[in-house]
């Protein structure tokens, strides 16, 4: 249920990212250079949807080595999703722009 709520929030994030993209363009950053922000929100929404459905899948898995690997991958995806979400929610300064670009590629 938590990922469903987060997924709804991510759709609101599109409007905020659009505003950030416009602000960045006003600071002499080209349109093509700010597209990574929209792509990051797209990926974030895909990750949230994937996590939402993999928990149901995991519930029905037999407990074996493959299920443990799956659960570890699921945990890695959840951690990466939260990190990406944190990047998108914070204010972007010129200094942190390079960090964000590097981390989202």
PyMOL CGO cylinders between C-alpha atoms (Angstrom):
from pymol import cmd
from pymol.cgo import CYLINDER

trace = [
    CYLINDER, 0.00, 0.00, 0.00, 2.92, 2.30, 0.73, 0.3, 1, 1, 1, 1, 1, 1,
    CYLINDER, 2.92, 2.30, 0.73, 4.20, 2.05, -2.84, 0.3, 1, 1, 1, 1, 1, 1,
    CYLINDER, 4.20, 2.05, -2.84, 0.71, 2.82, -4.18, 0.3, 1, 1, 1, 1, 1, 1,
    CYLINDER, 0.71, 2.82, -4.18, 0.68, 6.06, -2.18, 0.3, 1, 1, 1, 1, 1, 1,
    CYLINDER, 0.68, 6.06, -2.18, 4.20, 6.87, -3.31, 0.3, 1, 1, 1, 1, 1, 1,
    CYLINDER, 4.20, 6.87, -3.31, 3.23, 6.18, -6.91, 0.3, 1, 1, 1, 1, 1, 1,
    CYLINDER, 3.23, 6.18, -6.91, 0.41, 8.72, -6.61, 0.3, 1, 1, 1, 1, 1, 1,
    CYLINDER, 0.41, 8.72, -6.61, 2.88, 11.23, -5.18, 0.3, 1, 1, 1, 1, 1, 1,
    CYLINDER, 2.88, 11.23, -5.18, 5.29, 10.65, -8.07, 0.3, 1, 1, 1, 1, 1, 1,
    CYLINDER, 5.29, 10.65, -8.07, 2.63, 11.80, -10.51, 0.3, 1, 1, 1, 1, 1, 1,
    CYLINDER, 2.63, 11.80, -10.51, 2.49, 15.11, -8.62, 0.3, 1, 1, 1, 1, 1, 1,
    CYLINDER, 2.49, 15.11, -8.62, 6.26, 15.17, -8.83, 0.3, 1, 1, 1, 1, 1, 1,
    CYLINDER, 6.26, 15.17, -8.83, 6.03, 15.54, -12.63, 0.3, 1, 1, 1, 1, 1, 1,
    CYLINDER, 6.03, 15.54, -12.63, 4.68, 19.09, -12.19, 0.3, 1, 1, 1, 1, 1, 1,
    CYLINDER, 4.68, 19.09, -12.19, 7.47, 19.98, -9.76, 0.3, 1, 1, 1, 1, 1, 1,
    CYLINDER, 7.47, 19.98, -9.76, 10.11, 18.55, -12.07, 0.3, 1, 1, 1, 1, 1, 1,
    CYLINDER, 10.11, 18.55, -12.07, 8.70, 20.49, -15.00, 0.3, 1, 1, 1, 1, 1, 1,
    CYLINDER, 8.70, 20.49, -15.00, 9.10, 23.68, -12.98, 0.3, 1, 1, 1, 1, 1, 1,
    CYLINDER, 9.10, 23.68, -12.98, 12.67, 22.73, -12.01, 0.3, 1, 1, 1, 1, 1, 1,
    CYLINDER, 12.67, 22.73, -12.01, 13.47, 22.04, -15.65, 0.3, 1, 1, 1, 1, 1, 1,
    CYLINDER, 13.47, 22.04, -15.65, 12.21, 25.49, -16.64, 0.3, 1, 1, 1, 1, 1, 1,
    CYLINDER, 12.21, 25.49, -16.64, 14.26, 27.12, -13.87, 0.3, 1, 1, 1, 1, 1, 1,
    CYLINDER, 14.26, 27.12, -13.87, 17.36, 25.28, -14.99, 0.3, 1, 1, 1, 1, 1, 1,
    CYLINDER, 17.36, 25.28, -14.99, 16.82, 26.42, -18.57, 0.3, 1, 1, 1, 1, 1, 1,
    CYLINDER, 16.82, 26.42, -18.57, 16.68, 30.00, -17.34, 0.3, 1, 1, 1, 1, 1, 1,
    CYLINDER, 16.68, 30.00, -17.34, 20.17, 29.44, -15.89, 0.3, 1, 1, 1, 1, 1, 1,
    CYLINDER, 20.17, 29.44, -15.89, 21.65, 28.69, -19.32, 0.3, 1, 1, 1, 1, 1, 1,
    CYLINDER, 21.65, 28.69, -19.32, 21.19, 24.92, -19.21, 0.3, 1, 1, 1, 1, 1, 1,
    CYLINDER, 21.19, 24.92, -19.21, 19.89, 23.59, -22.50, 0.3, 1, 1, 1, 1, 1, 1,
    CYLINDER, 19.89, 23.59, -22.50, 16.57, 21.79, -22.94, 0.3, 1, 1, 1, 1, 1, 1,
    CYLINDER, 16.57, 21.79, -22.94, 18.28, 18.55, -23.82, 0.3, 1, 1, 1, 1, 1, 1,
    CYLINDER, 18.28, 18.55, -23.82, 20.45, 18.68, -20.67, 0.3, 1, 1, 1, 1, 1, 1,
    CYLINDER, 20.45, 18.68, -20.67, 17.44, 18.89, -18.34, 0.3, 1, 1, 1, 1, 1, 1,
    CYLINDER, 17.44, 18.89, -18.34, 15.59, 15.95, -19.87, 0.3, 1, 1, 1, 1, 1, 1,
    CYLINDER, 15.59, 15.95, -19.87, 17.28, 13.58, -17.44, 0.3, 1, 1, 1, 1, 1, 1,
    CYLINDER, 17.28, 13.58, -17.44, 14.93, 14.90, -14.72, 0.3, 1, 1, 1, 1, 1, 1,
    CYLINDER, 14.93, 14.90, -14.72, 11.79, 13.81, -16.58, 0.3, 1, 1, 1, 1, 1, 1,
    CYLINDER, 11.79, 13.81, -16.58, 13.42, 10.48, -17.39, 0.3, 1, 1, 1, 1, 1, 1,
    CYLINDER, 13.42, 10.48, -17.39, 14.26, 10.04, -13.70, 0.3, 1, 1, 1, 1, 1, 1,
    CYLINDER, 14.26, 10.04, -13.70, 10.60, 10.53, -12.72, 0.3, 1, 1, 1, 1, 1, 1,
    CYLINDER, 10.60, 10.53, -12.72, 9.57, 8.05, -15.43, 0.3, 1, 1, 1, 1, 1, 1,
    CYLINDER, 9.57, 8.05, -15.43, 11.99, 5.49, -14.03, 0.3, 1, 1, 1, 1, 1, 1,
    CYLINDER, 11.99, 5.49, -14.03, 10.84, 6.22, -10.48, 0.3, 1, 1, 1, 1, 1, 1,
    CYLINDER, 10.84, 6.22, -10.48, 7.22, 5.51, -11.42, 0.3, 1, 1, 1, 1, 1, 1,
    CYLINDER, 7.22, 5.51, -11.42, 8.23, 2.27, -13.14, 0.3, 1, 1, 1, 1, 1, 1,
    CYLINDER, 8.23, 2.27, -13.14, 10.19, 1.20, -10.07, 0.3, 1, 1, 1, 1, 1, 1,
    CYLINDER, 10.19, 1.20, -10.07, 7.28, 1.93, -7.74, 0.3, 1, 1, 1, 1, 1, 1,
    CYLINDER, 7.28, 1.93, -7.74, 4.88, -0.06, -9.93, 0.3, 1, 1, 1, 1, 1, 1,
    CYLINDER, 4.88, -0.06, -9.93, 7.33, -2.95, -10.17, 0.3, 1, 1, 1, 1, 1, 1,
    CYLINDER, 7.33, -2.95, -10.17, 7.83, -3.05, -6.41, 0.3, 1, 1, 1, 1, 1, 1,
    CYLINDER, 7.83, -3.05, -6.41, 4.10, -2.91, -5.83, 0.3, 1, 1, 1, 1, 1, 1,
    CYLINDER, 4.10, -2.91, -5.83, 3.54, -6.10, -7.83, 0.3, 1, 1, 1, 1, 1, 1,
    CYLINDER, 3.54, -6.10, -7.83, 6.66, -8.00, -6.83, 0.3, 1, 1, 1, 1, 1, 1,
    CYLINDER, 6.66, -8.00, -6.83, 5.57, -8.12, -3.18, 0.3, 1, 1, 1, 1, 1, 1,
    CYLINDER, 5.57, -8.12, -3.18, 2.50, -10.11, -4.20, 0.3, 1, 1, 1, 1, 1, 1,
    CYLINDER, 2.50, -10.11, -4.20, 4.67, -12.37, -6.35, 0.3, 1, 1, 1, 1, 1, 1,
    CYLINDER, 4.67, -12.37, -6.35, 7.12, -12.91, -3.49, 0.3, 1, 1, 1, 1, 1, 1,
    CYLINDER, 7.12, -12.91, -3.49, 4.33, -13.94, -1.15, 0.3, 1, 1, 1, 1, 1, 1,
    CYLINDER, 4.33, -13.94, -1.15, 3.60, -17.00, -3.31, 0.3, 1, 1, 1, 1, 1, 1,
    CYLINDER, 3.60, -17.00, -3.31, 7.21, -18.06, -3.95, 0.3, 1, 1, 1, 1, 1, 1,
    CYLINDER, 7.21, -18.06, -3.95, 8.57, -21.23, -2.43, 0.3, 1, 1, 1, 1, 1, 1,
    CYLINDER, 8.57, -21.23, -2.43, 11.34, -20.59, 0.06, 0.3, 1, 1, 1, 1, 1, 1,
    CYLINDER, 11.34, -20.59, 0.06, 14.56, -21.58, -1.73, 0.3, 1, 1, 1, 1, 1, 1,
    CYLINDER, 14.56, -21.58, -1.73, 17.79, -20.04, -3.02, 0.3, 1, 1, 1, 1, 1, 1,
    CYLINDER, 17.79, -20.04, -3.02, 16.08, -18.44, -6.01, 0.3, 1, 1, 1, 1, 1, 1,
    CYLINDER, 16.08, -18.44, -6.01, 13.48, -16.76, -3.81, 0.3, 1, 1, 1, 1, 1, 1,
    CYLINDER, 13.48, -16.76, -3.81, 16.27, -15.40, -1.59, 0.3, 1, 1, 1, 1, 1, 1,
    CYLINDER, 16.27, -15.40, -1.59, 18.03, -13.95, -4.64, 0.3, 1, 1, 1, 1, 1, 1,
    CYLINDER, 18.03, -13.95, -4.64, 14.74, -12.45, -5.80, 0.3, 1, 1, 1, 1, 1, 1,
    CYLINDER, 14.74, -12.45, -5.80, 14.13, -10.88, -2.39, 0.3, 1, 1, 1, 1, 1, 1,
    CYLINDER, 14.13, -10.88, -2.39, 17.66, -9.45, -2.33, 0.3, 1, 1, 1, 1, 1, 1,
    CYLINDER, 17.66, -9.45, -2.33, 17.16, -7.94, -5.78, 0.3, 1, 1, 1, 1, 1, 1,
    CYLINDER, 17.16, -7.94, -5.78, 13.83, -6.57, -4.62, 0.3, 1, 1, 1, 1, 1, 1,
    CYLINDER, 13.83, -6.57, -4.62, 15.53, -4.93, -1.61, 0.3, 1, 1, 1, 1, 1, 1,
    CYLINDER, 15.53, -4.93, -1.61, 18.20, -3.44, -3.89, 0.3, 1, 1, 1, 1, 1, 1,
    CYLINDER, 18.20, -3.44, -3.89, 15.49, -1.99, -6.15, 0.3, 1, 1, 1, 1, 1, 1,
    CYLINDER, 15.49, -1.99, -6.15, 13.68, -0.55, -3.15, 0.3, 1, 1, 1, 1, 1, 1,
    CYLINDER, 13.68, -0.55, -3.15, 16.86, 1.12, -1.87, 0.3, 1, 1, 1, 1, 1, 1,
    CYLINDER, 16.86, 1.12, -1.87, 17.70, 2.55, -5.29, 0.3, 1, 1, 1, 1, 1, 1,
    CYLINDER, 17.70, 2.55, -5.29, 14.13, 3.80, -5.65, 0.3, 1, 1, 1, 1, 1, 1,
    CYLINDER, 14.13, 3.80, -5.65, 14.29, 5.64, -2.34, 0.3, 1, 1, 1, 1, 1, 1,
    CYLINDER, 14.29, 5.64, -2.34, 17.64, 7.21, -3.24, 0.3, 1, 1, 1, 1, 1, 1,
    CYLINDER, 17.64, 7.21, -3.24, 16.30, 8.40, -6.59, 0.3, 1, 1, 1, 1, 1, 1,
    CYLINDER, 16.30, 8.40, -6.59, 13.18, 9.75, -4.92, 0.3, 1, 1, 1, 1, 1, 1,
    CYLINDER, 13.18, 9.75, -4.92, 15.36, 11.68, -2.47, 0.3, 1, 1, 1, 1, 1, 1,
    CYLINDER, 15.36, 11.68, -2.47, 17.34, 13.23, -5.31, 0.3, 1, 1, 1, 1, 1, 1,
    CYLINDER, 17.34, 13.23, -5.31, 14.19, 14.38, -7.05, 0.3, 1, 1, 1, 1, 1, 1,
    CYLINDER, 14.19, 14.38, -7.05, 12.59, 15.85, -3.93, 0.3, 1, 1, 1, 1, 1, 1,
    CYLINDER, 12.59, 15.85, -3.93, 15.49, 18.07, -2.92, 0.3, 1, 1, 1, 1, 1, 1,
    CYLINDER, 15.49, 18.07, -2.92, 16.34, 21.48, -4.32, 0.3, 1, 1, 1, 1, 1, 1,
    CYLINDER, 16.34, 21.48, -4.32, 18.78, 21.44, -7.18, 0.3, 1, 1, 1, 1, 1, 1,
    CYLINDER, 18.78, 21.44, -7.18, 21.66, 23.87, -7.04, 0.3, 1, 1, 1, 1, 1, 1,
    CYLINDER, 21.66, 23.87, -7.04, 24.35, 24.27, -9.66, 0.3, 1, 1, 1, 1, 1, 1,
    CYLINDER, 24.35, 24.27, -9.66, 26.78, 22.35, -7.43, 0.3, 1, 1, 1, 1, 1, 1,
    CYLINDER, 26.78, 22.35, -7.43, 24.51, 19.36, -6.89, 0.3, 1, 1, 1, 1, 1, 1,
    CYLINDER, 24.51, 19.36, -6.89, 23.47, 19.18, -10.54, 0.3, 1, 1, 1, 1, 1, 1,
    CYLINDER, 23.47, 19.18, -10.54, 26.55, 17.21, -11.57, 0.3, 1, 1, 1, 1, 1, 1,
    CYLINDER, 26.55, 17.21, -11.57, 26.07, 14.81, -8.64, 0.3, 1, 1, 1, 1, 1, 1,
    CYLINDER, 26.07, 14.81, -8.64, 22.47, 14.17, -9.62, 0.3, 1, 1, 1, 1, 1, 1,
    CYLINDER, 22.47, 14.17, -9.62, 23.34, 13.67, -13.28, 0.3, 1, 1, 1, 1, 1, 1,
    CYLINDER, 23.34, 13.67, -13.28, 26.05, 11.20, -12.36, 0.3, 1, 1, 1, 1, 1, 1,
    CYLINDER, 26.05, 11.20, -12.36, 23.82, 9.25, -9.99, 0.3, 1, 1, 1, 1, 1, 1,
    CYLINDER, 23.82, 9.25, -9.99, 20.81, 8.99, -12.29, 0.3, 1, 1, 1, 1, 1, 1,
    CYLINDER, 20.81, 8.99, -12.29, 22.61, 7.65, -15.34, 0.3, 1, 1, 1, 1, 1, 1,
]
cmd.load_cgo(trace, "trace")
